[in-house]
């Protein structure tokens, strides 16, 4: 009985140590960084997200954005502010929704 208790405590300690050493999952703020393609209003576009700015490649225009919280960004495009909810279906597919509309982006390699 005493030996099985020691074995159990040892097993739990090993599991906890393994969990503590696993790298944390990336945040949405980390996952959004990079280039994403989407069809926006019938036109194919590539958006490049930096830490605080998004650039529309096709137009060479950049707009600031900021994280409102862990799930939402506020984009300021030519005086218009839009708050979008950001979700990742996978590291290669991002979904943004605002005002009842949804946009799906694919990561560009």
SVG drawing of the C-alpha trace seen along z (x, -y; Angstrom):
<svg xmlns="http://www.w3.org/2000/svg" viewBox="-25 -60 35 62">
<polyline fill="none" stroke="black" stroke-width="0.4" points="0.0,0.0 2.7,-2.4 4.7,-1.6 1.7,-2.3 1.1,-5.6 4.8,-6.6 4.5,-5.4 1.3,-7.5 2.9,-10.6 5.9,-10.1 3.7,-9.7 1.8,-12.9 5.0,-14.8 6.3,-13.6 3.1,-14.6 3.1,-18.1 6.7,-18.6 6.0,-17.7 3.0,-20.1 5.1,-22.9 7.9,-22.4 5.5,-22.4 5.7,-25.7 2.6,-27.9 0.2,-28.1 0.7,-31.2 -1.6,-34.1 -3.8,-35.6 -1.6,-38.6 1.3,-36.4 -0.7,-34.3 -1.9,-37.2 1.6,-38.4 2.3,-37.8 0.6,-37.9 -3.0,-36.8 -5.0,-36.7 -8.8,-37.1 -11.4,-38.1 -12.8,-41.4 -15.7,-42.9 -15.0,-40.7 -11.3,-41.7 -8.4,-39.4 -6.2,-41.2 -3.2,-40.4 -3.0,-42.0 0.3,-42.0 -0.1,-42.2 2.7,-43.6 2.5,-44.2 0.5,-47.4 -0.1,-48.0 -1.7,-46.3 -0.6,-46.9 -2.8,-46.2 -0.1,-45.1 -2.1,-45.9 -2.6,-49.5 0.6,-50.0 -1.5,-51.5 -1.0,-50.9 -3.4,-51.4 -2.9,-51.2 -4.6,-48.6 -4.6,-47.6 -5.8,-44.8 -8.8,-45.8 -8.6,-42.5 -7.4,-39.0 -10.0,-38.4 -10.7,-41.8 -8.8,-44.3 -9.6,-47.9 -8.6,-49.0 -8.5,-52.7 -8.8,-52.9 -8.9,-56.5 -10.8,-57.8 -13.2,-54.8 -12.8,-52.6 -13.9,-49.0 -13.7,-46.5 -13.3,-42.9 -13.4,-39.6 -10.4,-37.5 -10.6,-33.7 -8.2,-31.1 -9.7,-27.9 -6.1,-26.7 -2.7,-28.5 -3.3,-28.8 -6.9,-30.2 -8.1,-33.3 -11.7,-34.5 -12.6,-38.1 -16.1,-39.2 -17.6,-42.7 -21.0,-44.2 -22.6,-40.8 -20.2,-40.2 -17.4,-37.6 -14.2,-37.5 -12.0,-34.4 -8.3,-34.8 -5.7,-32.2 -2.1,-32.6 0.3,-33.4 3.6,-31.5"/>
</svg>
